[in-house]
Amino acid sequence: MDSGAKEQLIERHMYFARRLGHLRGDPLTRPERSRKRTTLHHLGLPALRASTKRVAHDVRQAREHRFGGAPNVPIPPVLESIAQCESHGDPQAISAGGTYRGKYQFSFTTWASVGGDGDPAAASETEQDRRAAMLYRSGGPGHWPVCGR
């Protein structure tokens, strides 16, 4: 086993582990990092690869949860409240009349005004989060007259 390749993989794993801790709001302490590094050294290369792949996946999921999947587009807690009020957080929700669609109950006009294309309810949740964040930044909670209060 190439020790240089293993060291690189351990460093990569540690990077992801530290990032995951920060995303979850529970950063690894120095002793935790030391214990983790020791444990990783005892793993074989296939197990280390699999473990690194899992932690990288966990980072992606945590990032999506925290930022709506988009870099530099944090979803304010007020938007989470608006989504719960508007659609119970369902990205495929459609109002009874069909006018308002998606997690934030966009009209087609409002959706297009923030760069959305097509049906908001057919867009990914990440895309809806990004567009809602853009809308929120442009006019605050007033875009949601009932749920934005």
PAPA-369287 format. One line per 3 residues: their letters; for each residue x, y, z of N, C-alpha, C. Coordinates in nm, 4 decimals. Atoms other than C-alpha are relative to their C-alpha. Layout:
BEGIN
A	X:Y:Z:X:Y:Z:X:Y:Z ~ ...
END
This chain:
BEGIN
MDS	0.0841:-0.1175:0.0000:0.0000:0.0000:0.0000:0.0884:0.1235:0.0000 ~ -0.0764:-0.1240:0.0111:0.1348:0.3400:-0.1004:-0.0357:0.0908:0.1175 ~ 0.0279:-0.0795:-0.1195:0.1685:0.5344:0.2258:-0.0303:0.1457:-0.0360
GAK	0.0283:-0.1371:0.0430:0.1682:0.8667:0.0368:-0.1457:0.0160:-0.0410 ~ 0.1402:-0.0044:0.0427:-0.1705:0.7880:-0.1197:-0.0922:-0.0091:0.1213 ~ 0.0828:0.0144:-0.1201:-0.3068:0.6798:0.2178:-0.0005:0.1302:0.0794
EQL	-0.0073:-0.1269:-0.0727:-0.1857:1.0020:0.3826:-0.0867:0.1071:-0.0664 ~ 0.0832:-0.0969:0.0723:-0.3516:1.2095:0.1109:-0.1480:-0.0263:0.0253 ~ 0.1391:0.0360:-0.0234:-0.6762:1.0202:0.1590:-0.0421:0.0335:0.1433
IER	0.0294:-0.0358:-0.1394:-0.6587:1.0687:0.5364:-0.0184:0.1514:0.0116 ~ 0.0132:-0.1462:-0.0034:-0.6047:1.4426:0.4868:-0.1327:0.0441:-0.0615 ~ 0.1280:-0.0315:0.0658:-0.9014:1.4545:0.2497:-0.1167:-0.0326:0.0926
HMY	0.1046:0.0416:-0.0942:-1.1160:1.2646:0.5001:-0.0102:0.1010:0.1152 ~ -0.0005:-0.0944:-0.1115:-1.0114:1.5007:0.7808:-0.0575:0.1356:-0.0425 ~ 0.0569:-0.1244:0.0507:-1.0952:1.8034:0.5660:-0.1525:-0.0090:0.0009
FAR	0.1450:0.0176:0.0042:-1.4466:1.6674:0.5061:-0.0591:-0.0101:0.1402 ~ 0.0499:0.0153:-0.1365:-1.4883:1.5728:0.8720:-0.0065:0.1353:0.0708 ~ 0.0016:-0.1330:-0.0609:-1.3930:1.9232:0.9864:-0.1109:0.0860:-0.0607
RLG	0.1046:-0.0773:0.0693:-1.6233:2.0793:0.7250:-0.1379:-0.0429:0.0487 ~ 0.1282:0.0526:-0.0465:-1.9105:1.8548:0.8347:-0.0308:0.0515:0.1405 ~ 0.0194:-0.0513:-0.1354:-1.8610:1.9563:1.1967:-0.0420:0.1454:0.0003
HLR	0.0350:-0.1421:0.0070:-1.8750:2.3241:1.1058:-0.1403:0.0197:-0.0566 ~ 0.1336:-0.0126:0.0585:-2.1848:2.2795:0.8886:-0.1087:-0.0382:0.0997 ~ 0.0976:0.0453:-0.0993:-2.3610:2.1002:1.1711:0.0048:0.0829:0.1278
GDP	-0.0112:-0.0842:-0.1180:-2.2519:2.3616:1.4230:0.0654:-0.0687:0.1182 ~ -0.0664:0.0765:-0.1059:-2.0467:2.1096:1.6199:0.1407:-0.0364:-0.0481 ~ -0.1336:0.0263:0.0529:-1.6811:2.1476:1.5150:0.0763:-0.1031:0.0834
LTR	-0.0823:0.0998:-0.0686:-1.4354:1.8713:1.5992:0.1037:0.0700:0.0878 ~ -0.1031:-0.0539:-0.0886:-1.2158:1.9478:1.8969:0.1342:-0.0600:-0.0397 ~ -0.1332:0.0515:0.0310:-0.8413:1.8931:1.8776:0.0145:-0.1471:0.0418
PER	-0.0106:0.1421:-0.0369:-0.8589:1.5643:2.0776:-0.0849:-0.0912:-0.0893 ~ 0.0840:0.0801:0.0902:-1.1457:1.4412:1.8569:0.0685:-0.0182:-0.1354 ~ -0.0717:0.0114:0.1274:-0.9431:1.5173:1.5455:0.1150:-0.0992:0.0111
SRK	-0.1127:0.0907:-0.0211:-0.6448:1.3308:1.6888:-0.0473:-0.1457:0.0038 ~ 0.0545:0.1368:-0.0068:-0.8551:1.0236:1.7728:-0.0475:-0.0469:-0.1371 ~ 0.0500:0.0344:0.1324:-1.0176:1.0302:1.4296:0.1161:-0.0348:-0.0935
RTT	-0.1167:0.0248:0.0854:-0.6796:1.0514:1.2549:0.0625:-0.1361:0.0333 ~ -0.0556:0.1297:-0.0416:-0.5511:0.7533:1.4582:-0.0861:-0.1146:-0.0521 ~ 0.0919:0.1027:0.0499:-0.8598:0.5505:1.3688:0.0157:-0.0180:-0.1500
LHH	-0.0141:0.0071:0.1455:-0.8183:0.6354:1.0003:0.1292:-0.0699:-0.0406 ~ -0.1272:0.0660:0.0302:-0.4550:0.5193:1.0064:-0.0110:-0.1512:0.0102 ~ 0.0158:0.1446:-0.0182:-0.5723:0.1750:1.1194:-0.0874:-0.0644:-0.1068
LGL	0.0856:0.0543:0.1054:-0.8127:0.1365:0.8273:0.0831:-0.0408:-0.1209 ~ -0.0598:0.0366:0.1276:-0.7171:-0.0429:0.5096:-0.0425:0.1016:-0.1049 ~ 0.0290:-0.0978:0.1042:-0.7189:0.1582:0.1879:-0.1440:-0.0092:-0.0525
PAL	0.1391:0.0056:0.0479:-1.0570:0.0230:0.0604:-0.0995:0.0557:0.1036 ~ 0.0898:-0.0497:-0.1045:-1.2264:0.0954:0.3947:0.0157:0.1510:0.0158 ~ -0.0255:-0.1431:-0.0108:-1.0645:0.4400:0.4093:-0.0673:0.0744:-0.1154
RAS	0.0671:-0.0616:0.1156:-1.1889:0.5190:0.0576:-0.1507:0.0059:0.0226 ~ 0.1446:0.0053:-0.0233:-1.5424:0.4092:0.1491:-0.0416:0.0993:0.1080 ~ 0.0308:-0.0916:-0.1089:-1.5376:0.6098:0.4718:0.0093:0.1454:-0.0464
TKR	-0.0164:-0.1354:0.0522:-1.4116:0.9217:0.2937:-0.1159:0.0350:-0.0932 ~ 0.1123:-0.0227:0.0903:-1.6810:0.8838:0.0306:-0.1279:0.0290:0.0791 ~ 0.1184:-0.0223:-0.0838:-1.9477:0.8616:0.3038:0.0012:0.1381:0.0642
VAH	-0.0058:-0.1308:-0.0669:-1.8265:1.1712:0.4887:-0.0150:0.1132:-0.1024 ~ 0.0178:-0.1002:0.1053:-1.8085:1.3663:0.1596:-0.1491:0.0126:-0.0344 ~ 0.1445:0.0006:0.0257:-2.1707:1.2656:0.0931:-0.0745:0.0720:0.1126
DVR	0.0630:-0.0654:-0.1152:-2.2687:1.3773:0.4451:0.0207:0.1516:-0.0047 ~ -0.0269:-0.1434:0.0132:-2.1039:1.7155:0.3804:-0.0952:0.0603:-0.1027 ~ 0.0907:-0.0512:0.1025:-2.3072:1.7597:0.0616:-0.1423:0.0124:0.0538
QAR	0.1350:-0.0050:-0.0559:-2.6296:1.6758:0.2456:-0.0132:0.1112:0.1033 ~ 0.0049:-0.1051:-0.1020:-2.5493:1.9074:0.5372:0.0019:0.1379:-0.0659 ~ -0.0068:-0.1273:0.0709:-2.4636:2.1849:0.2946:-0.1340:0.0320:-0.0659
EHR	0.1314:-0.0208:0.0605:-2.7920:2.1367:0.1082:-0.1012:0.0415:0.1053 ~ 0.0939:-0.0331:-0.1062:-2.9805:2.1469:0.4358:0.0214:0.1431:0.0491 ~ -0.0298:-0.1323:-0.0557:-2.8056:2.4599:0.5560:-0.0133:0.1126:-0.1020
FGG	-0.0030:-0.1061:0.1001:-2.7717:2.6550:0.2314:-0.0958:-0.0228:-0.1156 ~ 0.0901:0.0259:0.1115:-3.0436:2.5082:0.0126:0.0728:-0.0576:-0.1189 ~ -0.0743:0.0644:0.1064:-2.7805:2.3286:-0.1906:0.0805:0.0943:-0.0861
APN	-0.0700:-0.0964:0.0828:-2.6435:2.6462:-0.3363:0.1067:0.0702:0.0824 ~ -0.1033:-0.0707:-0.0743:-2.3143:2.7975:-0.2329:-0.0362:0.1476:0.0136 ~ 0.0193:-0.1423:-0.0262:-2.3409:3.1438:-0.0782:-0.1456:0.0468:-0.0080
VPI	0.1402:-0.0377:-0.0030:-2.7208:3.1369:-0.0706:-0.0615:-0.0611:0.1255 ~ 0.0590:0.0544:-0.1212:-2.8084:3.0782:0.2926:-0.1507:0.0260:0.0023 ~ 0.1446:-0.0123:-0.0100:-3.1779:3.0204:0.3577:-0.0315:0.0545:0.1390
PPV	0.0306:-0.0559:-0.1310:-3.2896:3.2546:0.6366:-0.1077:-0.0820:0.0718 ~ 0.1022:0.0743:-0.0745:-3.4927:3.0898:0.9140:-0.1415:0.0484:-0.0285 ~ 0.1332:-0.0511:0.0296:-3.7826:3.3188:0.8270:-0.0558:-0.0646:-0.1271
LES	0.0480:0.0675:0.1211:-3.8004:3.1533:0.4828:-0.0464:-0.1414:0.0305 ~ 0.0451:0.1328:-0.0403:-3.8243:2.8128:0.6459:-0.1392:0.0097:0.0612 ~ 0.1323:-0.0215:-0.0600:-4.1200:2.9475:0.8478:-0.1043:0.0294:-0.1074
IAQ	0.0928:-0.0335:0.1095:-4.2793:3.0929:0.5342:-0.0363:-0.1264:-0.0776 ~ 0.0259:0.1237:0.0753:-4.2422:2.7603:0.3507:-0.0938:-0.0920:0.0776 ~ 0.0879:0.0845:-0.0818:-4.4032:2.5738:0.6408:-0.1426:0.0534:-0.0025
CES	0.1310:-0.0629:0.0010:-4.6920:2.8214:0.6465:-0.0673:-0.0139:-0.1373 ~ 0.0562:0.0003:0.1352:-4.7401:2.8319:0.2679:-0.0384:-0.1396:-0.0501 ~ 0.0199:0.1315:0.0642:-4.7093:2.4646:0.1764:0.0341:-0.1183:0.0893
HGD	-0.0498:0.1031:-0.0925:-4.6039:2.2690:0.4858:0.1346:-0.0546:-0.0475 ~ -0.1330:0.0363:0.0476:-4.2615:2.2624:0.3192:0.0009:-0.0921:-0.1201 ~ 0.0099:0.0913:0.1149:-4.3855:2.0615:0.0190:0.0386:0.0722:-0.1288
PQA	-0.0428:-0.0697:0.1218:-4.1910:2.1667:-0.2944:-0.0910:-0.0246:-0.1203 ~ 0.0886:0.0290:0.1129:-4.4592:2.0138:-0.5198:-0.1433:0.0464:0.0251 ~ 0.1343:-0.0463:-0.0355:-4.7569:2.1842:-0.3536:-0.0562:0.0934:-0.1077
ISA	0.0711:-0.0865:0.0943:-5.0138:2.3521:-0.5765:-0.1264:0.0471:0.0705 ~ 0.1188:-0.0544:-0.0665:-5.2860:2.5839:-0.4444:-0.1265:-0.0554:-0.0649 ~ 0.1272:0.0551:0.0483:-5.6505:2.4858:-0.4878:-0.0350:0.0526:-0.1393
GGT	0.0305:-0.0571:0.1308:-5.6914:2.7219:-0.7828:0.1100:-0.0184:-0.1027 ~ -0.1121:0.0231:0.0912:-5.3546:2.6297:-0.9339:0.0855:0.1231:-0.0259 ~ -0.0721:-0.1245:0.0235:-5.2305:2.9887:-0.9210:0.1360:0.0021:0.0676
YRG	-0.1229:-0.0044:-0.0796:-4.9643:2.9408:-0.6537:0.0587:-0.1394:0.0097 ~ -0.0613:0.1314:0.0170:-4.7105:2.6639:-0.6800:0.1335:-0.0107:0.0713 ~ -0.1289:0.0289:-0.0588:-4.4197:2.5057:-0.4995:0.0047:0.0257:0.1496
KYQ	-0.0249:-0.0098:-0.1439:-4.2722:2.5234:-0.1527:-0.0368:0.1373:0.0552 ~ 0.0259:-0.1366:-0.0447:-4.3119:2.9040:-0.1320:-0.1229:0.0600:-0.0671 ~ 0.1227:-0.0410:0.0676:-4.6324:2.9212:-0.3391:0.0222:0.1206:-0.0902
FSF	-0.0284:-0.1019:0.1001:-4.4879:3.1275:-0.6230:-0.1138:0.0060:-0.1018 ~ 0.0817:-0.0111:0.1207:-4.7137:3.2639:-0.8943:0.0988:-0.0133:-0.1165 ~ -0.0900:0.0115:0.1150:-4.5740:3.2108:-1.2446:0.0731:0.1322:-0.0243
TTW	-0.0603:-0.1315:0.0217:-4.5100:3.5862:-1.2716:0.1131:0.0264:0.0981 ~ -0.1029:-0.0224:-0.1020:-4.3197:3.6064:-0.9440:0.1182:-0.0925:-0.0229 ~ -0.1046:0.0985:0.0279:-4.1247:3.2911:-1.0295:0.0897:0.0503:-0.1124
ASV	-0.0775:-0.0500:0.1139:-4.0179:3.4399:-1.3625:0.0787:0.1258:0.0380 ~ -0.0671:-0.1248:-0.0380:-3.9260:3.7715:-1.1946:0.1330:-0.0233:0.0717 ~ -0.1271:0.0325:-0.0667:-3.6494:3.5961:-0.9983:0.0813:-0.1004:-0.0819
GGD	-0.0786:0.0830:0.0904:-3.5225:3.4030:-1.2995:-0.0444:-0.1435:-0.0112 ~ 0.0500:0.1368:0.0104:-3.7298:3.0899:-1.2586:-0.0562:-0.0269:-0.1380 ~ 0.0467:0.0398:0.1321:-3.8242:2.8985:-1.5705:-0.0980:-0.1150:0.0161
GDP	0.0970:0.1086:-0.0057:-4.1327:2.6830:-1.6165:-0.0842:0.0052:0.1264 ~ 0.0890:0.0146:-0.1150:-4.3487:2.5554:-1.3316:0.0808:-0.0056:0.1295 ~ -0.0744:0.0033:-0.1266:-4.2193:2.6370:-0.9819:-0.0131:-0.1338:0.0735
AAA	0.0213:0.1267:-0.0708:-4.3706:2.3146:-0.8440:0.0792:-0.1146:-0.0633 ~ -0.0795:0.1029:0.0664:-4.1665:2.1150:-1.0967:0.1501:0.0221:0.0213 ~ -0.1417:-0.0299:-0.0252:-3.8385:2.2825:-0.9980:0.0471:-0.0745:0.1243
SET	-0.0554:0.0671:-0.1176:-3.6066:2.1202:-0.7475:-0.0205:0.0878:0.1230 ~ 0.0140:-0.0742:-0.1246:-3.6415:2.2184:-0.3853:0.1143:0.1001:0.0157 ~ -0.1153:-0.0888:-0.0067:-3.2923:2.3670:-0.4021:-0.0227:0.1243:-0.0844
EQD	0.0274:-0.1138:0.0885:-3.3935:2.5855:-0.6955:-0.1059:0.0912:0.0618 ~ 0.1046:-0.0805:-0.0636:-3.7066:2.6981:-0.5116:0.0570:0.0791:0.1180 ~ -0.0641:-0.0695:-0.1118:-3.4997:2.7826:-0.2032:0.0828:0.1187:-0.0498
RRA	-0.0835:-0.1068:0.0550:-3.2569:2.9862:-0.4139:-0.0847:0.1166:-0.0483 ~ 0.0862:-0.1058:0.0542:-3.5357:3.1772:-0.5900:-0.0736:0.0726:0.1128 ~ 0.0676:-0.0641:-0.1134:-3.7194:3.2418:-0.2617:0.0968:0.0921:0.0741
AML	-0.1003:-0.0843:-0.0664:-3.3962:3.3759:-0.1078:0.0218:0.1284:-0.0800 ~ -0.0145:-0.1185:0.0847:-3.3591:3.6112:-0.4041:-0.1193:0.0934:0.0187 ~ 0.1213:-0.0791:-0.0166:-3.7185:3.7259:-0.3670:-0.0021:0.0668:0.1371
YRS	-0.0030:-0.0535:-0.1364:-3.6784:3.7710:0.0072:0.0983:0.1170:0.0114 ~ -0.0997:-0.1076:-0.0038:-3.3635:3.9799:-0.0396:-0.0513:0.1264:-0.0696 ~ 0.0476:-0.1172:0.0749:-3.5472:4.2055:-0.2865:-0.1129:0.0740:0.0693
GGP	0.1127:-0.0713:-0.0606:-3.8484:4.2834:-0.0699:-0.0430:-0.0516:0.1351 ~ 0.0316:0.0502:-0.1335:-3.8423:4.0954:0.2568:-0.1230:-0.0895:0.0015 ~ 0.1127:0.0923:-0.0151:-4.1376:3.9003:0.3894:-0.1290:0.0509:-0.0627
GHW	0.1205:-0.0567:0.0598:-4.3887:4.1327:0.2198:-0.0478:-0.0732:-0.1238 ~ 0.0415:0.0773:0.1175:-4.3905:3.9042:-0.0830:-0.0974:-0.1114:0.0374 ~ 0.0916:0.1021:-0.0505:-4.5854:3.6599:0.1339:-0.0912:0.0710:0.1005
PVC	0.0792:-0.0876:-0.0866:-4.8641:3.8792:0.2753:-0.0591:-0.0675:0.1234 ~ 0.0567:0.0678:-0.1166:-5.0122:3.6166:0.5080:0.1099:-0.0664:0.0804 ~ -0.1012:0.0783:-0.0718:-4.7217:3.3897:0.5960:0.1271:0.0782:0.0321
GR	-0.1193:-0.0788:-0.0240:-4.4575:3.6631:0.5916:-0.0069:0.0869:0.1235 ~ 0.0171:-0.0846:-0.1208:-4.5942:3.8342:0.9036:0.0792:-0.0507:0.1155
END
